[in-house]
Amino acid sequence: MNSRNSQVHTHSDPKVDFYDSTYNRFDDSIYCEIRREIWQEDFGQNGWITAQEQDQFIQWLSLGSGQRLLDVACGTGGPSLRIARKSGAHVVGIDIHRDGIRVAQRESARDGPAGVATFQLVDAQGPLPFDDGSFDAVMCIDAINHLADRTRVFAEWARVLKPGGRLLFTDPAIVSGLLAKDEIAVRSSIGFFVFVAPETNDRMLAEAGFQLTRKADLSEATAQVAADWHAARQKRSAELTRIESEETFQGQQRFLNVTARLAGERRLSRFAYLACRNEASHLIPAASQHCK
């Protein structure tokens, strides 16, 4: 099955303002309270990742001082900064959202992590503004489902990685059960989405010259985060409705509710993938190469 046949694209109407509304009000006390209630440790996350997950990812990537990590779709930069503090690695965060990068640059100047973290406004769907072999690792958390041309994206990630470099990404849009049309519409209401069959990423990684070394189902934790997020917002419904508008508030609540239900029932799963770029050219078939 080719990638076009194994992917389902959907557009819903109306769209829900999720990223822009969050980035524009990142430091508002009510959103800080919500993050602390959901995750306990507030490091500026705006997705499904937890501190425990990120600590595990740092270990998987073997990050340390002197290494360079590219964080694709870094958002407001909080997770990138935490990685820099924890590992001592130099982190370069890129995102297409101008307000997200603005917050990230401000937080980086204020934070002063042990490692160096810098942030750039970049469209991750196009050619990346980095030389070949610039990074020891590439990370993309819960954003690959927003990138339309996965073949091109994987090729760019392979290009900017050093031979033997490591790639870690999470995909929260793995179709692992029956989905109704309205469920797909709500789940993709916050923007462009690509849904994939369970083995699509495995195959496409191999075709791009990566060797998959680890794959983990994170759906249960995702369902819990989405449910907690929905509950924390619902408790503050009056104030959030005033800030966001009734339409935006209700749209985000529907999105979180459906995310929690589909992930909890394992009908739309979230997986983490750890792979390494093969030592030889990424155009050589993966079966003929070996990673360190």
C-alpha positions in Angstrom: 0.0 0.0 0.0 1.5 3.4 -0.9 1.5 6.3 1.4 -1.3 8.1 -0.3 -3.6 5.1 0.1 -2.7 4.5 3.7 -3.4 8.1 4.8 -6.7 9.8 5.4 -6.9 13.5 5.2 -9.8 15.4 6.6 -10.8 19.0 6.9 -13.6 20.1 9.3 -15.7 23.2 9.5 -15.6 25.2 11.6 -11.9 25.2 12.7 -11.1 25.6 16.4 -8.6 28.2 17.5 -6.2 26.2 19.6 -2.6 27.2 19.1 -2.9 30.9 18.4 -5.3 31.5 21.4 -2.9 29.6 23.7 0.3 31.3 22.5 -1.1 34.8 22.7 -2.1 34.2 26.4 0.7 32.0 27.4 1.6 33.9 30.6 -1.9 34.6 31.7 -2.4 33.3 35.3 -5.4 31.2 34.4 -3.4 29.2 31.8 -0.5 28.8 34.1 -2.9 27.4 36.7 -4.4 25.0 34.2 -0.9 23.7 33.2 0.1 23.2 36.8 -3.2 21.3 37.5 -2.8 19.0 34.5 1.0 18.3 34.6 2.1 19.4 38.1 5.4 20.4 36.6 4.7 23.4 34.3 7.4 23.7 31.7 5.3 25.4 29.0 4.0 22.3 27.4 1.0 22.6 25.1 0.3 19.0 24.1 0.3 15.5 25.4 3.8 15.2 26.7 4.6 14.9 30.4 7.8 15.4 32.3 8.1 11.7 32.8 7.8 11.1 29.1 10.4 13.8 28.3 12.9 12.4 30.8 12.5 9.0 29.0 13.0 10.6 25.6 16.2 12.3 26.8 17.6 8.9 27.8 16.5 7.3 24.6 18.3 10.0 22.6 21.4 9.8 24.8 21.6 13.6 24.9 24.5 15.2 26.6 26.8 18.2 26.7 28.3 19.1 23.3 25.5 17.6 21.3 23.0 19.4 19.1 19.3 18.6 19.1 16.8 20.0 16.5 13.3 20.3 18.1 10.8 20.5 15.3 7.5 22.3 16.1 8.9 23.5 19.5 5.9 25.8 20.2 6.6 28.2 23.0 10.0 26.5 23.7 9.4 25.3 27.3 10.0 21.7 26.5 13.2 22.6 24.5 14.5 24.7 27.4 13.8 21.9 29.9 15.8 19.5 27.7 18.7 21.9 27.5 18.7 22.2 31.3 18.4 18.5 31.9 21.0 17.3 29.3 23.3 20.2 28.6 22.7 19.7 24.9 22.5 22.7 22.5 18.8 22.8 21.4 17.6 24.5 18.3 13.8 24.9 18.3 11.8 25.7 15.1 8.2 26.5 14.7 5.9 28.1 12.1 3.9 30.0 14.7 5.3 33.5 15.1 3.8 34.0 18.6 5.1 30.7 19.8 8.7 31.6 18.7 8.3 35.1 20.3 7.5 33.5 23.6 10.3 30.9 23.2 12.9 33.6 22.6 11.7 35.6 25.5 11.8 32.6 27.8 15.2 31.5 26.6 16.6 35.0 27.4 15.1 34.8 30.9 15.8 31.1 31.6 19.5 30.8 31.1 19.7 27.0 30.8 22.9 25.0 31.2 22.8 24.1 27.5 22.2 26.7 24.8 18.7 27.0 23.4 17.9 29.1 20.3 14.7 29.5 18.4 13.9 30.2 14.8 10.7 30.8 12.8 10.8 28.0 10.2 8.2 26.1 8.2 9.1 22.5 8.9 7.3 21.3 5.8 9.9 23.0 3.6 13.6 22.7 3.2 15.3 23.3 6.6 17.8 26.1 6.9 20.6 23.9 8.2 23.6 22.2 6.7 23.8 18.5 6.1 24.8 16.6 9.2 24.2 19.5 11.5 22.6 17.6 14.4 23.2 14.6 16.6 19.4 14.2 17.2 16.1 15.4 15.9 12.9 15.5 17.9 9.3 16.2 16.9 6.6 15.9 19.6 3.0 15.5 18.5 3.4 17.6 15.3 4.2 15.2 12.5 0.5 14.7 12.0 0.3 18.4 10.9 3.0 18.0 8.2 1.5 17.1 4.9 4.4 15.5 3.0 5.9 12.9 5.3 8.3 11.5 2.7 9.9 14.9 2.3 9.9 15.6 6.0 11.7 12.3 6.8 14.2 13.1 4.0 15.0 16.5 5.5 15.4 15.0 8.9 17.8 12.4 7.6 19.8 15.1 5.7 20.4 17.3 8.8 21.3 14.4 11.0 24.8 13.1 11.3 25.3 9.5 10.1 24.2 7.4 13.0 22.2 10.4 14.4 19.0 9.7 16.3 15.4 10.6 15.5 12.5 10.6 18.0 9.0 11.6 17.2 5.5 11.0 18.5 2.5 10.5 16.3 -0.9 11.0 18.0 -2.9 10.2 14.9 -2.4 6.4 14.4 -5.7 4.8 13.3 -6.0 1.7 15.4 -9.7 1.1 15.5 -13.0 2.2 14.0 -13.6 5.9 13.7 -16.7 7.8 12.8 -16.7 10.7 10.4 -17.7 13.2 13.1 -15.0 11.9 15.5 -12.4 12.5 12.8 -13.8 15.9 12.2 -13.6 17.0 15.9 -10.2 15.4 16.4 -8.8 17.4 13.4 -10.7 20.6 14.1 -7.6 22.5 15.4 -5.8 22.4 12.1 -4.5 20.3 9.2 -4.2 16.6 10.1 -2.8 13.5 8.6 -4.0 10.2 10.0 -2.0 7.1 9.3 -2.4 3.3 9.4 -0.5 1.5 12.2 2.6 0.4 10.2 2.9 3.5 7.9 5.6 5.2 9.9 7.6 2.0 10.2 7.7 1.6 6.5 8.3 5.2 5.6 11.2 5.4 8.1 12.9 2.5 6.4 12.4 4.0 3.0 14.0 7.2 4.2 17.1 5.4 5.5 16.2 5.1 9.2 16.5 2.0 11.3 13.6 1.8 13.8 15.0 0.8 17.2 12.1 1.4 19.6 8.3 1.9 19.3 6.1 2.6 22.4 2.4 3.0 22.8 1.7 6.2 24.8 -2.1 6.2 24.3 -3.1 5.6 27.9 -1.1 8.6 29.2 -2.4 10.8 26.3 -6.0 9.9 27.3 -5.3 10.9 30.9 -3.7 14.2 29.9 -6.6 15.1 27.6 -9.2 14.2 30.3 -7.4 16.2 32.9 -7.1 19.1 30.5 -10.8 19.1 29.8 -11.6 18.9 33.5 -9.3 21.8 34.4 -10.7 24.0 31.7 -14.3 23.1 32.6 -13.8 24.2 36.2 -12.9 27.6 34.8 -15.5 27.7 32.1 -17.0 31.1 32.9 -13.6 32.9 32.8 -12.3 31.0 29.8 -15.5 31.7 27.9 -15.0 35.4 28.6 -11.4 35.3 27.5 -11.7 32.9 24.5 -15.3 33.3 23.3 -18.0 30.7 23.7 -17.2 29.2 20.3 -13.5 28.7 21.0 -14.1 27.4 24.5 -16.7 24.8 23.5 -14.6 23.8 20.4 -11.5 23.1 22.5 -13.6 21.2 25.0 -15.1 19.0 22.3 -11.6 18.4 20.9 -10.2 17.4 24.3 -13.1 15.2 25.1 -12.9 13.3 21.8 -9.1 13.0 22.1 -9.4 11.4 25.6 -12.1 9.0 24.5 -10.4 7.8 21.2 -7.0 7.4 22.9 -8.5 5.7 25.9 -10.4 3.2 23.7 -7.3 2.7 21.5 -9.2 3.7 18.4 -6.8 6.6 17.7 -3.5 5.9 19.3 -0.3 7.8 20.1 3.0 6.2 19.5 6.6 7.2 20.1 9.2 6.2 17.5 13.0 6.1 18.1 15.2 5.5 15.0 18.7 6.2 13.9 20.0 7.4 10.5 22.0 4.7 8.8 25.7 5.3 8.5 25.7 5.2 4.7 23.6 7.4 2.4 20.0 7.4 3.4 19.1 6.6 -0.2 20.6 3.1 0.2 18.0 0.5 1.2 17.9 0.2 5.0 18.3 -3.6 5.0 21.8 -3.2 3.7 22.9 -0.7 6.4 23.5 -0.8 10.2 23.3 1.9 12.8 25.7 2.0 15.8 
